[in-house]
Amino acid sequence: MIASEVAPFSKTGGLADVAAALPLALGRCGQQVTVVTPRYRGITAGQWVSEVSATVAGVTFTAGLFAETLGPGVTVVFVDCPPLYDRDGLYNSGQVDFADNPLRFAFLTIAALEWAATAATPVHVVHGHDWQAGLAGAYLRQHFARDAVVGQLPVVFTIHNLAYQGVADKSWLPRLGLGWDLFTVQGLEFWDRLSFLKAGVNIGDAVTTVSPTYADEIQRPEYGFGFDGVMRARAGALTGILNGIDTAVWNPETDLHLPTPFSAKALGGKRAAKRAVLEAAGLPMDDAALARPLVGIVSRLVDQKGFDLVAQVAEPLVDSGAAFVVLGKGDSRYEHMWRTLAQRHPDTVAAYIGVDERMAHLIEGGADLFLMPSRYEPCGLNQMYSQRYGTVPVVRATGGLVDSVQPWNAAEQTGTGFLFADYSGDALLGAVHDALATFGRPAEWKRLQVNGMKTDFSWDRSARAYLKVYKGVIAARRTRRPRARPARA
């Protein structure tokens, strides 16, 4: 696998969690997985095993390769090249992308393929994650075509978020060592520019994305970000596989961030978690505060996550009778909005602008509801964490949220949360009011909590689906490709 971030070593979002949890689940299925990722500033893990050199954009870079065992069958190989990765951010600094990102991630891909070509254990599939790994197929077909080891390897490419397309000036193409024959509509040309994402989609043997509903949505203009036609053209190779969660890390029965463990059979510890999150947030902890519904939010504070909707109804939302604890960072206007709301409503709103793993676990464990009103959501993980912790999600009906949250049906006592379809502040507010009304009926609420806690969101389920994709591309390539010649180009 090629991934630009891997938890717990580097992380800006859900990609890092997937790039760690999926390999571990595959390892539990008996597979051997190597994940190649940059050795960013601050990463000290790994033992030196070899080095790789490549000339990209007229400069020869040499990187040390450092290996670390992540779990049974899983190795992380860090590409240590300080000129490219020793920086104060993974992709940008001060919200400005590094100008040489095309070079940085092209080199990562080359290093990964060189590792695959010399690995002691034969490689059967290359799996690239998001635009940063989009050139894997291009390099395999142009630079490794005659390599007996990796030249004919199938490539699986996973889209975690179609909005991030890795678009660069077309002048990068020869600088990255790729031929102009690839610069076509069927290749990696996107409105006369180079798109790493389009390369991954068009050259990959199979394309996956992170939920079945998102796989359908990205073929439509409203969710396609200009790529909907590309995705429709590759619909036959596209599969939506719902992400899982790390059920060892996100487990209320063993979570060390919680004051008291709890489970679907013994929910009492959730009250202690609620008290702990109220205390950490600086909110009242008396009996009235503990009886009041607590809404948690752990999110990037950006439009995609629906905070423009929240802004439309912010005051009626915080006047709904619930308390709110918010953890996240993002656009300055939304950070300011939540800080202002916390100042106006100091007894019912707390805003922590930043990232804090302990606080994230406390919110998931201690909140009663979790709000996730996304404009679009390829998969989403927090709604799954929430259900596992008996925290009822209120989400917009889009992408992976549709595939992982089942609407509450009071008559049949089925479902795990509340969904709203229209992208409007009024629809969001209506769903919150429905949830708060149900919170006022304790027997129903407990059934709703237990339903969510019993849902299987493990990566083992998802890993089996990925294995099916891997086996399919291996079989297909064996039947249609000639045997590779024994010499390297």
C-alpha positions as CSV (number, residue, x, y, z in Angstrom):
1,M,0.0,0.0,0.0
2,I,1.0,3.6,-0.6
3,A,-0.5,6.1,1.8
4,S,0.5,9.7,2.5
5,E,-0.4,9.3,6.2
6,V,-0.7,6.4,8.6
7,A,-2.0,6.6,12.2
8,P,-0.5,6.8,14.7
9,F,2.6,8.2,13.0
10,S,1.0,10.9,10.9
11,K,-2.6,12.1,10.6
12,T,-4.7,14.9,9.2
13,G,-7.9,12.9,8.7
14,G,-9.6,9.6,8.2
15,L,-7.1,8.4,5.6
16,A,-4.6,7.8,8.3
17,D,-6.9,5.7,10.3
18,V,-7.8,3.6,7.2
19,A,-4.2,3.2,6.2
20,A,-3.5,1.6,9.6
21,A,-6.7,-0.3,10.3
22,L,-7.2,-1.9,6.9
23,P,-3.7,-3.5,6.8
24,L,-4.2,-4.8,10.3
25,A,-7.5,-6.4,9.4
26,L,-5.9,-7.9,6.3
27,G,-3.1,-9.2,8.6
28,R,-5.8,-10.9,10.7
29,C,-7.0,-12.6,7.5
30,G,-3.5,-14.1,7.0
31,Q,-2.2,-11.5,4.5
32,Q,1.2,-9.9,4.5
33,V,0.9,-6.1,4.0
34,T,3.5,-3.4,3.6
35,V,2.4,0.2,3.9
36,V,4.9,2.8,2.5
37,T,4.6,6.3,3.8
38,P,6.8,9.4,4.3
39,R,8.9,9.8,7.4
40,Y,7.6,13.3,8.3
41,R,9.2,15.6,10.8
42,G,8.8,14.1,14.3
43,I,8.5,10.5,13.3
44,T,11.2,8.4,15.0
45,A,9.8,4.9,14.4
46,G,11.4,2.3,12.3
47,Q,14.8,0.6,11.8
48,W,16.9,1.4,8.8
49,V,16.7,-1.4,6.2
50,S,17.9,0.0,2.9
51,E,17.8,3.1,0.8
52,V,16.4,4.2,-2.6
53,S,17.5,6.9,-5.1
54,A,15.6,8.4,-7.9
55,T,15.9,11.5,-10.1
56,V,12.8,13.5,-10.2
57,A,12.4,17.1,-11.5
58,G,16.1,17.1,-12.3
59,V,17.2,16.4,-8.8
60,T,18.5,13.1,-7.5
61,F,17.0,12.3,-4.1
62,T,18.2,9.5,-1.8
63,A,16.0,8.3,0.9
64,G,16.5,5.9,3.8
65,L,13.9,3.2,4.2
66,F,13.0,2.5,7.8
67,A,10.7,-0.5,8.7
68,E,8.4,-0.8,11.7
69,T,6.1,-3.7,12.5
70,L,2.6,-2.4,13.0
71,G,1.0,-5.7,13.9
72,P,0.9,-9.4,12.8
73,G,1.6,-9.5,9.1
74,V,1.9,-5.7,8.7
75,T,5.0,-3.6,8.2
76,V,5.2,0.2,7.8
77,V,8.1,1.4,5.6
78,F,9.0,5.0,6.2
79,V,10.6,7.0,3.3
80,D,13.1,9.2,5.0
81,C,14.0,12.1,2.7
82,P,14.4,15.3,4.8
83,P,14.4,17.7,1.8
84,L,10.9,16.5,0.9
85,Y,9.3,15.5,4.2
86,D,11.0,17.3,7.1
87,R,8.5,20.2,7.1
88,D,6.1,21.8,9.5
89,G,3.1,20.2,7.8
90,L,2.2,17.1,5.8
91,Y,0.8,18.9,2.8
92,N,0.9,22.6,3.6
93,S,2.0,25.3,5.9
94,G,-0.3,28.0,7.1
95,Q,-3.1,26.5,4.9
96,V,-0.9,27.1,1.8
97,D,0.0,23.9,-0.1
98,F,3.6,23.1,-0.7
99,A,4.5,24.0,-4.3
100,D,6.4,20.8,-4.8
101,N,3.7,18.4,-3.6
102,P,3.7,16.8,-7.0
103,L,7.4,16.0,-6.6
104,R,7.0,14.9,-3.0
105,F,4.4,12.3,-3.7
106,A,5.7,11.2,-7.0
107,F,8.9,10.3,-5.2
108,L,7.0,8.5,-2.5
109,T,5.3,6.3,-5.2
110,I,8.6,5.6,-6.9
111,A,10.2,4.6,-3.6
112,A,7.2,2.3,-2.8
113,L,7.5,0.6,-6.2
114,E,11.3,0.2,-5.8
115,W,10.6,-1.4,-2.4
116,A,8.1,-3.8,-4.0
117,A,10.6,-4.7,-6.7
118,T,13.2,-5.8,-4.2
119,A,11.1,-7.1,-1.3
120,A,11.9,-10.5,0.1
121,T,8.2,-11.5,0.0
122,P,6.7,-11.3,-3.5
123,V,4.1,-8.6,-4.0
124,H,0.8,-9.5,-5.6
125,V,-1.1,-6.1,-5.6
126,V,-0.3,-2.4,-5.3
127,H,-2.9,-0.5,-3.5
128,G,-2.7,3.3,-3.7
129,H,-4.7,5.6,-1.4
130,D,-6.0,9.0,-2.6
131,W,-4.4,11.4,-5.1
132,Q,-1.0,11.2,-3.5
133,A,-0.6,7.6,-4.7
134,G,-2.4,8.2,-8.0
135,L,0.7,7.8,-10.2
136,A,1.4,4.2,-9.1
137,G,-0.2,2.7,-12.2
138,A,1.5,5.2,-14.5
139,Y,5.0,4.5,-13.1
140,L,4.4,0.7,-13.2
141,R,3.4,0.7,-16.8
142,Q,6.1,3.2,-18.0
143,H,9.1,2.6,-15.8
144,F,8.7,-1.0,-14.6
145,A,7.0,-2.5,-17.6
146,R,9.8,-5.1,-18.2
147,D,10.4,-5.8,-14.5
148,A,9.8,-9.5,-13.9
149,V,8.7,-8.8,-10.3
150,V,6.4,-5.8,-10.4
151,G,6.0,-5.0,-14.1
152,Q,2.6,-6.6,-14.4
153,L,1.2,-6.1,-10.9
154,P,-2.4,-5.0,-10.7
155,V,-3.2,-1.7,-9.1
156,V,-6.2,-1.0,-6.9
157,F,-6.8,2.7,-6.3
158,T,-9.0,4.0,-3.4
159,I,-10.7,7.4,-3.4
160,H,-11.2,8.6,0.1
161,N,-12.5,12.1,-0.9
162,L,-13.0,13.0,-4.5
163,A,-12.8,16.7,-3.8
164,Y,-9.0,16.4,-3.4
165,Q,-7.8,15.7,-6.9
166,G,-4.0,16.4,-6.9
167,V,-4.2,18.9,-9.8
168,A,-0.9,20.5,-11.1
169,D,0.4,22.3,-14.1
170,K,1.0,20.0,-17.0
171,S,4.6,21.0,-17.1
172,W,5.1,18.6,-14.2
173,L,4.5,15.6,-16.5
174,P,8.0,15.4,-18.1
175,R,9.6,16.6,-14.8
176,L,8.1,13.6,-13.1
177,G,9.5,11.3,-15.8
178,L,6.2,10.5,-17.5
179,G,5.5,10.6,-21.2
180,W,3.2,13.0,-23.0
181,D,1.3,9.9,-24.3
182,L,-0.4,9.8,-20.9
183,F,-1.7,13.3,-21.3
184,T,-5.0,12.4,-22.7
185,V,-8.6,12.5,-21.6
186,Q,-8.4,8.7,-21.0
187,G,-5.2,9.2,-19.1
188,L,-4.4,11.9,-16.6
189,E,-5.3,15.1,-18.4
190,F,-7.9,17.2,-16.6
191,W,-8.9,20.5,-18.3
192,D,-5.3,20.9,-19.7
193,R,-3.7,20.1,-16.3
194,L,-2.2,17.0,-14.8
195,S,-4.4,15.2,-12.2
196,F,-2.9,12.6,-9.9
197,L,-6.4,11.5,-9.0
198,K,-7.4,11.0,-12.6
199,A,-4.3,8.9,-13.2
200,G,-5.3,6.7,-10.3
201,V,-8.9,6.3,-11.6
202,N,-8.1,5.7,-15.2
203,I,-5.0,3.5,-14.9
204,G,-6.0,1.5,-11.9
205,D,-7.2,-2.1,-12.6
206,A,-9.9,-1.5,-9.9
207,V,-11.2,1.6,-8.2
208,T,-12.7,1.6,-4.8
209,T,-14.2,4.2,-2.6
210,V,-15.2,4.2,1.0
211,S,-18.9,3.5,1.0
212,P,-21.5,2.1,-1.5
213,T,-23.6,5.3,-1.5
214,Y,-20.6,7.5,-2.2
215,A,-19.7,5.3,-5.1
216,D,-23.1,6.1,-6.6
217,E,-23.0,9.8,-5.6
218,I,-19.6,10.6,-7.3
219,Q,-21.1,9.6,-10.6
220,R,-23.5,12.5,-10.3
221,P,-22.7,16.2,-11.1
222,E,-23.7,17.5,-7.7
223,Y,-21.1,15.3,-5.9
224,G,-18.6,14.7,-8.7
225,F,-16.5,17.9,-8.5
226,G,-16.0,17.8,-12.2
227,F,-15.1,14.1,-12.1
228,D,-18.6,12.6,-12.5
229,G,-18.0,11.8,-16.2
230,V,-14.7,10.1,-15.4
231,M,-16.3,8.0,-12.7
232,R,-19.2,7.0,-14.9
233,A,-16.7,5.9,-17.5
234,R,-15.1,3.7,-15.0
235,A,-18.3,2.5,-13.3
236,G,-17.6,-1.1,-14.2
237,A,-14.3,-1.0,-12.2
238,L,-15.8,0.9,-9.3
239,T,-16.7,-0.7,-6.0
240,G,-17.9,1.0,-2.8
241,I,-16.7,-0.6,0.4
242,L,-17.8,0.9,3.7
243,N,-14.8,1.7,5.9
244,G,-14.6,0.0,9.3
245,I,-13.3,1.3,12.6
246,D,-10.6,0.1,14.9
247,T,-12.7,-1.7,17.4
248,A,-9.7,-2.2,19.7
249,V,-9.0,1.6,19.9
250,W,-12.7,2.5,19.9
251,N,-14.1,0.2,22.6
252,P,-16.0,1.6,25.6
253,E,-15.2,-1.5,27.6
254,T,-11.5,-1.0,27.4
255,D,-11.0,2.7,26.5
256,L,-8.4,4.1,28.9
257,H,-9.6,7.7,28.1
258,L,-12.9,7.0,29.9
259,P,-13.3,7.1,33.7
260,T,-15.4,3.9,33.8
261,P,-15.9,1.2,31.2
262,F,-19.4,0.5,29.9
263,S,-21.1,-1.8,27.4
264,A,-24.5,-2.4,25.8
265,K,-25.4,-4.6,28.7
266,A,-24.1,-2.2,31.4
267,L,-24.6,1.4,30.3
268,G,-24.0,2.9,33.8
269,G,-20.5,4.0,33.0
270,K,-21.7,6.4,30.4
271,R,-22.9,8.8,33.0
272,A,-19.4,9.0,34.5
273,A,-18.1,9.7,31.0
274,K,-20.7,12.5,30.6
275,R,-19.5,14.0,33.9
276,A,-15.9,13.8,32.8
277,V,-16.5,15.5,29.4
278,L,-18.5,18.3,31.1
279,E,-15.7,18.8,33.6
280,A,-13.1,18.8,30.8
281,A,-15.1,21.3,28.8
282,G,-15.7,23.6,31.8
283,L,-19.4,23.2,31.8
284,P,-21.7,22.7,34.9
285,M,-21.8,19.1,36.3
286,D,-24.7,19.3,38.7
287,D,-27.7,17.0,38.4
288,A,-29.6,19.3,36.0
289,A,-26.5,19.4,33.7
290,L,-26.2,15.6,33.8
291,A,-29.9,15.3,33.0
292,R,-29.8,17.7,30.1
293,P,-29.0,16.1,26.7
294,L,-25.4,16.7,25.6
295,V,-24.6,17.0,21.9
296,G,-21.0,16.3,20.8
297,I,-19.2,17.4,17.7
298,V,-15.7,16.2,16.7
299,S,-14.9,17.5,13.2
300,R,-13.0,19.6,10.9
301,L,-14.8,23.0,10.9
302,V,-15.4,23.4,7.2
303,D,-18.2,23.7,4.8
304,Q,-18.0,20.0,3.8
305,K,-19.0,19.1,7.3
306,G,-22.1,21.2,7.2
307,F,-21.1,24.1,9.4
308,D,-22.7,26.5,6.9
309,L,-26.0,24.8,8.0
310,V,-25.1,25.1,11.6
311,A,-24.4,28.8,11.1
312,Q,-27.9,29.3,9.6
313,V,-29.6,28.0,12.8
314,A,-26.9,28.5,15.4
315,E,-28.9,30.4,18.0
316,P,-32.1,28.2,17.8
317,L,-29.8,25.2,17.9
318,V,-28.1,26.1,21.2
319,D,-31.5,27.2,22.6
320,S,-33.0,23.8,21.9
321,G,-32.5,22.6,25.5
322,A,-29.3,20.7,24.9
323,A,-25.7,21.4,25.8
324,F,-22.9,21.3,23.2
325,V,-19.3,20.3,23.3
326,V,-17.3,21.0,20.1
327,L,-13.8,19.8,19.3
328,G,-12.1,20.7,16.0
329,K,-10.3,23.2,13.9
330,G,-10.7,24.5,10.4
331,D,-12.0,27.7,8.7
332,S,-11.5,30.7,10.9
333,R,-15.2,31.8,10.5
334,Y,-16.4,28.6,12.1
335,E,-13.8,28.6,14.8
336,H,-15.0,32.2,15.6
337,M,-18.6,31.1,15.5
338,W,-18.2,28.4,18.1
339,R,-16.0,30.6,20.3
340,T,-18.7,33.3,20.1
341,L,-21.5,30.9,21.0
342,A,-19.4,29.6,23.9
343,Q,-19.0,33.2,25.2
344,R,-22.7,33.9,24.9
345,H,-23.8,30.6,26.4
346,P,-21.1,29.7,28.9
347,D,-23.3,27.1,30.7
348,T,-24.3,25.1,27.7
349,V,-21.7,25.6,24.9
350,A,-18.0,24.7,25.1
351,A,-15.6,25.0,22.1
352,Y,-12.2,23.4,22.0
353,I,-10.4,24.7,18.9
354,G,-7.7,22.1,18.2
355,V,-7.1,18.4,18.1
356,D,-7.0,16.3,21.3
357,E,-7.3,12.5,21.2
358,R,-8.3,12.2,24.8
359,M,-11.1,14.8,24.4
360,A,-12.3,13.1,21.3
361,H,-12.7,9.8,23.2
362,L,-14.4,11.6,26.1
363,I,-16.9,13.3,23.7
364,E,-17.7,10.1,21.9
365,G,-18.2,8.3,25.3
366,G,-19.9,11.0,27.3
367,A,-22.2,12.8,24.8
368,D,-25.8,11.7,24.3
369,L,-26.0,12.7,20.7
370,F,-23.4,13.3,18.0
371,L,-24.1,15.9,15.3
372,M,-22.7,15.4,11.8
373,P,-24.6,17.4,9.2
374,S,-22.2,16.9,6.3
375,R,-22.8,18.4,2.8
376,Y,-21.1,15.2,1.6
377,E,-19.4,12.5,3.4
378,P,-17.5,9.8,1.5
379,C,-17.6,7.5,4.6
380,G,-17.2,9.1,7.9
381,L,-15.9,7.4,11.0
382,N,-17.2,9.4,13.9
383,Q,-20.8,8.3,13.4
384,M,-19.5,4.7,13.8
385,Y,-17.5,5.6,16.8
386,S,-20.6,7.2,18.3
387,Q,-22.8,4.2,17.8
388,R,-20.2,2.0,19.4
389,Y,-20.3,4.2,22.5
390,G,-24.1,4.5,22.7
391,T,-24.0,8.1,21.5
392,V,-26.8,8.5,19.0
393,P,-25.9,10.2,15.7
394,V,-27.8,12.9,14.0
395,V,-26.6,13.1,10.4
396,R,-27.4,14.2,6.9
397,A,-28.4,11.4,4.6
398,T,-25.4,11.3,2.3
399,G,-22.5,9.0,1.4
400,G,-21.3,6.7,4.2
401,L,-23.7,8.2,6.7
402,V,-26.6,6.6,4.8
403,D,-24.8,3.3,4.8
404,S,-23.9,3.3,8.5
405,V,-26.8,5.0,10.3
406,Q,-30.2,3.4,10.2
407,P,-33.2,5.8,10.8
408,W,-35.0,5.3,14.1
409,N,-38.4,3.7,13.9
410,A,-40.2,4.1,17.2
411,A,-43.0,1.8,16.3
412,E,-40.7,-1.1,15.5
413,Q,-37.9,-0.1,17.9
414,T,-35.4,-0.4,15.0
415,G,-32.7,2.0,13.8
416,T,-29.6,3.6,15.3
417,G,-29.9,7.4,14.7
418,F,-31.6,10.3,13.0
419,L,-31.1,11.4,9.4
420,F,-32.3,14.4,7.4
421,A,-32.2,14.7,3.6
422,D,-32.5,18.4,2.6
423,Y,-29.4,20.4,2.9
424,S,-31.0,23.2,4.9
425,G,-30.7,24.6,8.4
426,D,-34.4,23.9,9.0
427,A,-34.0,20.2,8.2
428,L,-31.0,20.0,10.5
429,L,-32.9,21.6,13.3
430,G,-35.9,19.3,12.7
431,A,-33.7,16.2,13.1
432,V,-32.2,17.5,16.3
433,H,-35.6,18.2,17.7
434,D,-36.7,14.7,16.8
435,A,-33.7,13.3,18.6
436,L,-34.2,15.4,21.7
437,A,-37.9,14.4,21.8
438,T,-36.8,10.7,21.8
439,F,-34.2,11.4,24.5
440,G,-37.1,12.4,26.7
441,R,-38.4,8.9,26.4
442,P,-35.8,6.9,28.3
443,A,-36.9,3.4,27.3
444,E,-36.9,4.2,23.6
445,W,-33.5,6.0,24.0
446,K,-31.9,3.0,25.7
447,R,-33.1,0.8,22.9
448,L,-31.7,3.2,20.3
449,Q,-28.4,3.2,22.1
450,V,-28.2,-0.6,22.3
451,N,-29.1,-1.0,18.7
452,G,-26.1,1.2,17.7
453,M,-23.7,-0.5,20.1
454,K,-24.5,-3.9,18.6
455,T,-23.9,-2.9,15.0
456,D,-20.7,-4.5,13.5
457,F,-18.4,-1.8,12.2
458,S,-15.3,-3.9,12.4
459,W,-12.6,-3.7,9.7
460,D,-12.7,-7.5,9.4
461,R,-15.9,-7.1,7.4
462,S,-14.4,-4.5,5.1
463,A,-11.1,-6.5,4.7
464,R,-13.0,-9.4,3.3
465,A,-14.5,-7.2,0.7
466,Y,-11.1,-5.8,-0.2
467,L,-9.7,-9.3,-0.5
468,K,-12.4,-10.1,-3.1
469,V,-11.3,-7.0,-5.1
470,Y,-7.6,-8.0,-4.9
471,K,-8.3,-11.6,-6.0
472,G,-10.4,-10.2,-8.9
473,V,-7.7,-7.9,-10.3
474,I,-5.0,-10.6,-9.9
475,A,-7.1,-13.1,-11.8
476,A,-8.0,-10.6,-14.5
477,R,-4.5,-9.4,-15.1
478,R,-3.2,-13.0,-15.4
479,T,-5.6,-13.7,-18.1
480,R,-5.0,-10.7,-20.3
481,R,-1.4,-9.7,-19.8
482,P,1.7,-11.3,-21.4
483,R,4.4,-12.8,-19.2
484,A,6.9,-10.2,-18.1
485,R,10.4,-10.4,-19.5
486,P,13.1,-11.1,-16.9
487,A,15.2,-7.9,-17.4
488,R,14.6,-4.5,-15.8
489,A,14.2,-1.5,-18.1
